[in-house]
Amino acid sequence: MINVTKTFLPPQNEYQAILKEAWDAGWMTNRGVLVKELEARLKDYLEVQDIIAMTNGTLPLQIAIKALGLQGEIITTPFSYVATTSSIVWEGCTPVFVDIHSEYLTIDETKIEAAITAETSAILATHVFGNPCDVEAIEQIAKKHHLKVIYDAAHCFGVRYKGQSVFNYGDVSTCSFHATKLFHTGEGGALFCKPELRDEMYYHHNLGHDGPDVFRSLGINAKMSELQSAMGLAVLPYVDTIVQQRREAVDYYKTLVDALPLKTIELREHTQWNYSYYPVIFKNEIKLLQVKMALEQVDIYPRRYFYPSLNQLPYVKDGNCPISETVASSIMCLPLWAGITKSDIKTICKIIKTSI
Ligand SMILES: *Cc1c(COP(=O)(O)O)cnc(C)c1O
């Protein structure tokens, strides 16, 4: 069986050696040695201003919305994973969808201003598939209209834009360390922000605790455990190799996909990408379903990332996003992980060719 991705597992003895530190300390969560070490290593590796490790990649979005005090409408992208929209609704705000670029698949910054009303408090956009939004244009719009900016950068581990980590843009950026993501801690995630926002974010992720008996603000529990941190510390030394192997796989896919009637995404200029996904866009949904069925018949399971277009979720007011709806109905991610073989890629592309 070939799935859309395969979790990278570090040698088990290396994971266990790191875990031993937590055993020796007799400490499983609440800022043990391992979570501190992971944060320090990641800060260094990613070159970010600040990081708070969390228990998944969804809670940092919700915490950012809550801790920034956002209310009313939040302008967002319809082309992302459901967590981007659900976090807005969960926090009692209203998502206002702005359509996407047909090539980059990120929010179309030229359409943002028309969607701003007196109720708008922020922009929450996704660097989808690790492809950065037009962060400069969005920053300008946000400044002009006094809006906060949050980036769902769940796919962006290691992505750099104009020479620095893409996590450094916006008021807050978030990442997911879910087992299906490029760098993972089983379940996990992180929040990145400017140093002046750190305390607010930190208290909100730890139930508002400021010491054992003092509560500074409303909070929730989003702490990363020592078990998760140990996995992160065991995976991190392999990340460069993981990216390199994914790059080789993507390069090979390209040589075969070029001959097929498929489109791929265009990366924004000045981006150092991480090869996190290999999405292909079909002429239409019928073609996509034909190919998907043919692949599934031989136990190959690509995924429809991202479908449906989020403006069509049952719990939001449907916006008019024709580009996102068209892309969402005709895009699929092909299997990709560090170590996928050329022969697997060849098989996948051969089946696409004969069933398209
Ligand atoms: C994976 C993902 C998330 C959520 O991350 P979890 O760690 O699964 O909670 C949020 N946004 C996007 C775009 C994602 O792909």
The ligand as an ORCA input file, in Angstrom:
! r2SCAN-3c Opt
* xyz 0 1
  C      -2.159     20.150      9.603
  C      -2.746     21.522      9.503
  C      -3.250     22.230     10.618
  C      -3.528     21.595     11.939
  O      -2.524     20.978     12.539
  P      -2.763     19.821     13.617
  O      -1.387     19.648     14.163
  O      -3.286     18.632     12.885
  O      -3.725     20.339     14.638
  C      -3.637     23.547     10.464
  N      -3.566     24.146      9.258
  C      -3.135     23.510      8.164
  C      -3.065     24.254      6.877
  C      -2.726     22.169      8.240
  O      -2.344     21.520      7.127
*
